[in-house]
Amino acid sequence: MKIPVILCNAGIATVLCMFILWGCNSTQKTVASASESEMEAFVETLDFMFVTGLVETNSVTDFTSNVDFMKMQGDSVRMNLPYFGTHHVARMGGGRGGLRFTSKATDIRTKKNEKRKYFDLDFNLRDKSESFSCKLRVYPTGRALLSINSSQRSNAQYEGVIRPVSPPTEETSRD
């Protein structure tokens, strides 16, 4: 007995959809392991790491397998983020590519939206001849959106998660 090709293709499509939905659900569970109070503590103490999974400039690029990040400890910020947008000022002598530098954050402002349960962290950075205005929106699930406006590039948005700078070890998590 031959199975019609249409039924085989529909079955394959159904299985693929189930894997995709299951994969999205499992990602949500791992991100949601931190509580709202932990997210608030990360933002207020300025001690966290933002790890990207998606960057959006003129086009969307998925980086779920890369470890690109922004680490903030107090007013010290270390950027290691890709950039695929348009540069408005040509760099002479090549360049490092992306946003890769360490800088001191200025004009740091935090704000909590009680109704929608998210935190906004606004700050400015400077790297040699370029200045950046940054906005990090942190949701209680641990998901976050980083928007960067540059004096010399098109704006970029990064989606990712907030994590502690130093993950707890077995000894510290038992206390």
Order of alpha helices (4+ residues) and beta strands (2+ residues): alpha-alpha-beta-beta-beta-beta-beta-beta-beta-beta-beta-beta-alpha
